Amino acid sequence: MQNSRTFHYYSRSIEDRWLEVSDQFPVLLLTGPRQVGKTTVLEHIREEDRTYVTLDDLAIRGLAREDPELFFQRFKPPVLIDEIQYAPQLLQSIKRIVDQNRLPGYFWLTGSQQFHLMKGVTESLAGRVAIVNLLGFSSREKEKRPLTLDPFIPKSTLVEEYNRSRASSDLIEMYEKIWMGSFPVLATSAIRDREIFYRSYVQTYLERDVRELIQIGDLEAFRRFLVACAARTGQLLNYSDLARDVGVSVNTAKKWLSVLVSSFQVFLLQPFHSNITKRLSKTPKLYFLDTGLCAYLTGWSSPQTLESGAMSGAILETYVFVEILKSWWHRIHYPDIYFYRDKDKREIDFILMKDSRLYPIEVKKAVRVERKSSRIIQPLAGLGEKIDSGAIISLYPQVLPISECITSIPIGIL
């Protein structure tokens, strides 16, 4: 009998690439935040002879921790093991089995925490495992648009390909997407009450993940910390200001932020560095990896209030950043992506680097893009780097060249 969940299944960009990588590596680890569909996608594409076992089951978890050898006698590979972080004792047995057989795709693993899990994986399975990151639905996945495109860079040929299947760049529709976020249960309306979902998600995250990763005595202070981080999305990170606003020490703020990074709640975007200049900012920018969670934490009650409020531009920039990141991660590629800011406060939102060439990108909450926007590449002149095509990503509905090397791109193509 067909599983009812399969009937509502939304295809993910990762599917064909995962199977390609499974033909090359004996172990694959799919990691990412909770509730983004890691188990669902792997259950959907797994072969009939691949056993599925979840370590959320306390009895199975106990067996995995106490007797890994017996565990693998009962659950023989090829196997899909869900939530591997609950039984890191399995990793040494996986290493032994792989070294004996070296068969591709023997172990598929999922995990929701990088903090402790990655240490065990890199120590036990170095050279044997492919690590893949998955976030919530991309806009393309949610809207069932073509998914097998190359990762986004603003080259003309790729922009043309993306543009053939673009979505609307309407202001209200865009902020509705941003406000709702990318968790599959919300995107598919499996859960219709957004506020209850996000409240439960934060509570579950606090009770399960954070307490397992580090000891936090004051959960109210940590909740304030979550809100303070959400309010800073798209901004330069100042640990002292963050710690002061929350009422904790700078060291505590750094420790807590490392947990948010390791559990895929936030991303710290590093500044672009050039060997021939020391005038660049060394402070990272903070981005929340789900705009809906970010909007919930900062108290915006509707897409309309979010669009007209103080965070309007920053959260639009966050949305673009995360969509670009998903275009890479969900195709199992990892971008060299930075931002630019020098001591003269000249800024470029994002710089993608590929094949030693720079691709500058600016995000503008505007329907009309002026030709003076083509000046975004000027701060890069004199850095000794090769500058390729750049983009202004905005609400303007068409692809429009605005200079020889800068193109206005509608946000809906992402």
C-alpha positions as CSV (number, residue, x, y, z in Angstrom):
1,M,0.0,0.0,0.0
2,Q,1.3,3.4,-0.9
3,N,2.3,5.6,2.1
4,S,0.0,8.6,2.3
5,R,3.0,10.8,2.8
6,T,4.3,9.7,-0.6
7,F,1.2,11.1,-2.3
8,H,2.1,14.6,-1.0
9,Y,5.8,14.2,-1.7
10,Y,7.6,17.2,-3.1
11,S,10.7,16.4,-5.1
12,R,14.0,17.8,-3.8
13,S,17.0,19.0,-5.9
14,I,19.3,16.7,-4.0
15,E,17.7,13.4,-5.2
16,D,19.7,12.6,-8.4
17,R,22.9,14.0,-7.0
18,W,22.6,11.9,-3.9
19,L,22.3,8.7,-5.9
20,E,25.3,9.7,-8.0
21,V,27.4,10.2,-4.9
22,S,26.0,7.0,-3.4
23,D,27.7,5.2,-6.3
24,Q,31.0,6.6,-5.3
25,F,31.2,6.6,-1.5
26,P,30.5,3.8,1.0
27,V,29.0,6.2,3.5
28,L,26.8,9.2,3.0
29,L,25.7,11.6,5.8
30,L,22.7,13.9,5.3
31,T,22.8,16.6,7.9
32,G,20.8,19.7,8.5
33,P,18.2,21.3,10.9
34,R,15.3,19.3,12.3
35,Q,12.1,19.1,10.3
36,V,13.5,19.9,6.8
37,G,12.7,16.5,5.3
38,K,16.0,14.6,5.6
39,T,14.4,11.3,6.4
40,T,11.5,11.8,4.0
41,V,13.7,12.4,0.9
42,L,16.0,9.4,1.7
43,E,13.0,7.1,2.4
44,H,11.5,8.2,-0.9
45,I,14.6,7.4,-3.0
46,R,16.0,4.4,-1.1
47,E,16.1,1.0,-2.8
48,E,13.7,-1.8,-1.7
49,D,16.6,-3.8,-0.2
50,R,17.8,-0.9,2.0
51,T,16.8,-1.3,5.6
52,Y,15.5,1.7,7.4
53,V,16.1,2.1,11.1
54,T,15.6,5.2,13.4
55,L,17.6,5.9,16.5
56,D,14.6,7.9,17.8
57,D,13.4,4.5,18.9
58,L,14.8,4.2,22.5
59,A,15.1,0.4,22.4
60,I,17.0,0.5,19.1
61,R,19.1,3.4,20.4
62,G,20.0,1.4,23.4
63,L,21.1,-1.6,21.3
64,A,23.2,0.6,19.1
65,R,25.0,2.2,22.0
66,E,25.5,-1.0,24.0
67,D,26.3,-3.5,21.3
68,P,27.0,-2.1,17.9
69,E,28.1,-5.4,16.5
70,L,24.8,-7.0,17.4
71,F,23.0,-3.9,15.9
72,F,24.5,-4.6,12.5
73,Q,23.7,-8.3,12.7
74,R,20.1,-7.3,13.1
75,F,20.2,-4.3,10.6
76,K,22.4,-5.5,7.8
77,P,23.6,-3.0,5.2
78,P,22.7,-1.5,2.9
79,V,21.0,0.5,5.6
80,L,19.5,3.9,6.2
81,I,20.2,5.0,9.8
82,D,18.2,8.0,11.0
83,E,19.5,10.4,13.7
84,I,23.0,8.8,13.9
85,Q,24.1,11.4,16.5
86,Y,22.2,9.5,19.2
87,A,24.6,6.5,18.8
88,P,28.1,7.6,17.8
89,Q,29.3,4.2,19.0
90,L,28.1,2.9,15.6
91,L,30.8,4.9,13.7
92,Q,33.7,2.6,14.6
93,S,31.7,-0.5,13.5
94,I,30.7,1.3,10.3
95,K,34.4,2.0,9.6
96,R,35.3,-1.7,10.2
97,I,32.5,-2.9,7.9
98,V,33.5,-0.4,5.2
99,D,37.1,-1.4,5.4
100,Q,36.2,-5.0,4.9
101,N,33.8,-4.5,2.0
102,R,34.3,-1.0,0.5
103,L,30.9,-1.2,-1.3
104,P,29.5,2.1,-2.5
105,G,26.3,3.3,-0.9
106,Y,26.5,0.8,1.9
107,F,25.5,3.3,4.7
108,W,23.1,6.2,4.4
109,L,23.0,8.3,7.6
110,T,21.1,11.3,8.8
111,G,21.9,13.7,11.6
112,S,20.5,16.9,13.0
113,Q,23.6,18.2,14.9
114,Q,27.0,19.0,13.6
115,F,28.4,20.0,17.0
116,H,29.5,16.6,18.4
117,L,28.6,14.4,15.4
118,M,31.1,15.9,13.0
119,K,34.0,15.3,15.3
120,G,33.2,11.6,15.4
121,V,32.5,11.3,11.7
122,T,35.7,13.0,10.7
123,E,37.8,11.0,13.1
124,S,36.2,7.6,12.3
125,L,35.2,7.9,8.7
126,A,37.7,10.2,7.1
127,G,38.0,9.4,3.4
128,R,35.0,7.1,3.5
129,V,32.1,9.5,4.0
130,A,30.4,12.2,1.8
131,I,28.8,14.9,4.0
132,V,25.7,16.6,2.5
133,N,23.7,19.5,3.9
134,L,20.0,19.9,3.5
135,L,17.9,22.9,4.5
136,G,14.1,23.5,4.1
137,F,12.4,23.8,0.7
138,S,14.0,26.1,-1.8
139,S,11.5,28.2,-3.7
140,R,11.9,25.9,-6.7
141,E,11.2,22.8,-4.7
142,K,8.2,24.4,-3.0
143,E,6.8,25.6,-6.3
144,K,7.7,22.4,-8.2
145,R,9.8,24.2,-10.8
146,P,12.8,22.5,-12.5
147,L,15.4,21.4,-10.0
148,T,18.4,20.0,-11.9
149,L,19.9,23.4,-12.7
150,D,23.5,24.1,-11.9
151,P,24.2,26.1,-8.7
152,F,23.4,29.8,-9.2
153,I,26.0,32.3,-10.4
154,P,25.1,35.4,-12.4
155,K,26.6,34.2,-15.7
156,S,24.4,35.0,-18.7
157,T,23.9,31.5,-19.9
158,L,22.9,30.2,-16.5
159,V,20.7,33.3,-15.9
160,E,18.8,32.5,-19.1
161,E,18.3,28.9,-17.9
162,Y,17.0,30.0,-14.5
163,N,14.8,32.6,-16.2
164,R,12.9,30.1,-18.3
165,S,11.3,28.8,-15.1
166,R,11.1,31.9,-13.0
167,A,8.3,32.6,-10.5
168,S,6.6,35.9,-9.7
169,S,8.6,38.7,-8.2
170,D,5.5,40.4,-6.9
171,L,6.2,42.3,-3.7
172,I,3.3,40.9,-1.6
173,E,3.8,37.3,-2.8
174,M,7.5,37.5,-2.0
175,Y,7.0,38.6,1.5
176,E,4.3,36.0,2.0
177,K,7.0,33.4,1.1
178,I,9.5,35.0,3.4
179,W,7.1,35.2,6.3
180,M,5.9,31.6,6.0
181,G,9.4,30.2,5.7
182,S,10.7,26.9,4.2
183,F,9.8,24.1,6.6
184,P,8.1,21.4,4.5
185,V,5.1,21.0,6.9
186,L,4.2,24.6,6.5
187,A,5.0,24.8,2.8
188,T,2.8,21.8,2.1
189,S,0.1,22.9,4.5
190,A,0.4,19.7,6.5
191,I,0.4,22.1,9.4
192,R,-1.7,25.2,8.8
193,D,-1.1,27.1,12.0
194,R,2.3,28.8,11.5
195,E,2.5,30.3,15.0
196,I,1.9,27.0,16.8
197,F,4.5,25.3,14.6
198,Y,7.2,27.8,15.2
199,R,6.5,28.1,19.0
200,S,6.7,24.3,19.2
201,Y,9.8,24.2,17.1
202,V,11.6,26.7,19.4
203,Q,10.5,24.8,22.5
204,T,11.6,21.5,21.1
205,Y,14.9,22.9,19.9
206,L,15.6,24.3,23.3
207,E,14.6,21.2,25.2
208,R,16.3,18.6,22.9
209,D,19.2,20.0,20.9
210,V,20.6,22.8,23.1
211,R,20.5,20.9,26.3
212,E,22.3,18.0,24.6
213,L,24.9,20.2,23.1
214,I,25.8,22.5,26.0
215,Q,24.5,23.2,29.5
216,I,22.3,26.3,29.6
217,G,21.0,27.2,33.0
218,D,18.9,30.2,32.0
219,L,16.6,29.2,29.1
220,E,14.9,32.7,29.2
221,A,18.2,34.3,28.5
222,F,18.8,31.9,25.6
223,R,15.4,32.7,24.2
224,R,16.3,36.4,24.3
225,F,19.5,35.5,22.5
226,L,17.6,33.8,19.7
227,V,15.5,36.9,19.3
228,A,18.5,39.2,19.3
229,C,20.2,37.1,16.6
230,A,17.1,37.0,14.5
231,A,16.9,40.8,14.7
232,R,20.4,41.0,13.4
233,T,20.0,38.9,10.3
234,G,21.8,40.4,7.3
235,Q,23.9,42.6,9.6
236,L,27.5,42.7,10.7
237,L,28.0,40.6,13.9
238,N,29.1,42.5,16.9
239,Y,29.5,40.1,19.8
240,S,29.8,42.8,22.4
241,D,26.5,44.5,21.4
242,L,24.8,41.1,21.1
243,A,26.0,40.0,24.6
244,R,25.0,43.4,26.1
245,D,21.5,43.3,24.7
246,V,20.9,39.8,26.0
247,G,22.6,40.3,29.4
248,V,25.3,37.6,29.1
249,S,29.1,37.6,28.7
250,V,30.8,37.9,25.3
251,N,32.2,34.3,25.8
252,T,28.7,33.0,26.5
253,A,27.3,34.8,23.4
254,K,30.1,33.2,21.3
255,K,29.4,29.7,22.7
256,W,25.7,30.0,22.2
257,L,26.1,31.3,18.6
258,S,28.4,28.3,17.8
259,V,25.4,26.1,18.8
260,L,23.1,28.0,16.4
261,V,25.7,27.6,13.6
262,S,26.3,23.9,14.3
263,S,22.6,23.1,14.3
264,F,22.0,25.0,11.1
265,Q,19.9,27.8,12.5
266,V,22.2,30.6,11.4
267,F,25.1,31.0,9.0
268,L,28.1,33.3,9.5
269,L,29.1,34.8,6.1
270,Q,32.8,35.7,6.1
271,P,34.2,38.9,4.5
272,F,36.1,38.7,1.2
273,H,39.9,39.0,1.7
274,S,42.4,39.9,-0.9
275,N,46.1,39.4,-0.6
276,I,46.9,42.9,-1.7
277,T,44.7,44.9,0.7
278,K,44.3,45.0,4.4
279,R,41.4,47.5,4.3
280,L,38.6,45.0,4.5
281,S,36.3,44.2,7.4
282,K,37.1,41.1,9.3
283,T,33.7,40.9,11.0
284,P,31.3,38.3,9.6
285,K,27.6,38.9,8.7
286,L,24.9,36.8,10.4
287,Y,22.1,35.2,8.4
288,F,19.2,33.2,9.7
289,L,18.7,30.1,7.6
290,D,14.9,30.1,7.7
291,T,13.2,33.5,7.1
292,G,9.9,32.3,8.6
293,L,11.6,31.3,11.9
294,C,13.4,34.7,11.8
295,A,10.2,36.6,11.3
296,Y,8.5,34.6,14.0
297,L,11.2,35.3,16.6
298,T,11.2,39.0,15.8
299,G,7.4,39.2,16.2
300,W,6.1,40.2,12.8
301,S,2.5,39.1,12.8
302,S,1.8,39.2,9.0
303,P,3.6,39.4,5.7
304,Q,2.3,43.0,5.4
305,T,3.8,44.2,8.7
306,L,7.1,42.5,7.8
307,E,7.3,44.1,4.4
308,S,6.6,47.6,5.8
309,G,8.7,47.2,8.9
310,A,12.3,48.0,9.9
311,M,13.6,44.5,8.9
312,S,12.1,44.6,5.4
313,G,15.4,45.0,3.5
314,A,17.5,42.8,5.7
315,I,15.1,39.9,5.6
316,L,14.8,40.2,1.8
317,E,18.6,40.0,1.6
318,T,18.5,37.0,3.9
319,Y,16.0,35.3,1.6
320,V,18.2,35.8,-1.4
321,F,21.3,34.6,0.4
322,V,19.6,31.4,1.6
323,E,18.1,30.7,-1.9
324,I,21.6,31.0,-3.4
325,L,23.0,28.8,-0.7
326,K,20.3,26.1,-1.3
327,S,21.0,26.2,-5.0
328,W,24.5,25.0,-4.2
329,W,24.0,22.8,-1.1
330,H,21.0,21.0,-2.6
331,R,23.0,20.1,-5.6
332,I,25.8,18.9,-3.3
333,H,28.2,21.7,-4.1
334,Y,29.6,24.2,-1.7
335,P,30.0,27.8,-2.7
336,D,32.9,30.2,-2.1
337,I,30.6,33.0,-1.1
338,Y,31.5,36.2,0.8
339,F,30.5,39.8,1.4
340,Y,32.6,42.9,0.8
341,R,33.0,45.8,3.1
342,D,36.1,48.1,3.4
343,K,37.1,50.7,5.9
344,D,35.5,53.3,3.7
345,K,32.2,51.4,4.2
346,R,31.8,50.5,0.6
347,E,29.8,47.3,0.5
348,I,28.8,44.5,-1.8
349,D,26.1,42.1,-0.4
350,F,27.6,38.9,-1.9
351,I,30.6,37.8,-3.9
352,L,30.6,34.4,-5.4
353,M,34.0,33.1,-6.4
354,K,34.4,30.3,-9.0
355,D,37.4,29.4,-11.1
356,S,39.3,32.4,-9.6
357,R,36.7,34.8,-10.9
358,L,34.5,37.1,-8.8
359,Y,30.7,37.4,-9.3
360,P,29.4,40.4,-7.3
361,I,25.7,40.4,-6.3
362,E,23.6,43.2,-4.8
363,V,20.1,42.8,-3.4
364,K,17.7,45.7,-3.7
365,K,14.1,46.1,-2.6
366,A,13.1,48.0,-5.7
367,V,11.0,47.6,-8.8
368,R,13.1,50.0,-10.8
369,V,16.9,49.4,-11.1
370,E,18.9,52.5,-12.1
371,R,22.0,52.4,-14.2
372,K,24.1,53.8,-11.4
373,S,23.6,50.4,-9.7
374,S,26.2,49.1,-12.1
375,R,28.8,50.8,-9.9
376,I,28.8,47.8,-7.5
377,I,31.9,46.4,-9.0
378,Q,33.9,49.6,-8.4
379,P,35.1,48.7,-4.9
380,L,36.7,45.5,-6.4
381,A,38.8,47.5,-8.8
382,G,42.4,47.4,-7.9
383,L,42.2,44.3,-5.8
384,G,44.1,42.3,-8.4
385,E,41.2,39.8,-8.9
386,K,39.4,38.8,-12.1
387,I,35.9,40.2,-12.0
388,D,33.2,38.4,-14.1
389,S,29.5,39.2,-14.5
390,G,27.6,40.7,-11.6
391,A,23.9,41.0,-10.8
392,I,21.4,43.3,-9.1
393,I,18.7,41.0,-7.7
394,S,15.5,43.0,-7.3
395,L,11.7,43.0,-7.7
396,Y,12.0,44.2,-11.3
397,P,10.1,41.4,-13.2
398,Q,12.5,41.0,-16.2
399,V,16.1,40.2,-16.9
400,L,17.6,43.5,-18.0
401,P,21.3,44.3,-18.8
402,I,22.2,47.6,-17.2
403,S,25.8,47.7,-18.2
404,E,28.4,45.6,-20.0
405,C,28.9,43.3,-17.1
406,I,26.0,43.9,-14.7
407,T,22.5,42.5,-15.2
408,S,19.3,43.2,-13.3
409,I,17.8,39.9,-12.3
410,P,14.3,39.3,-10.9
411,I,14.3,37.7,-7.5
412,G,11.7,35.2,-8.8
413,I,14.3,33.3,-10.9
414,L,15.9,31.8,-7.8
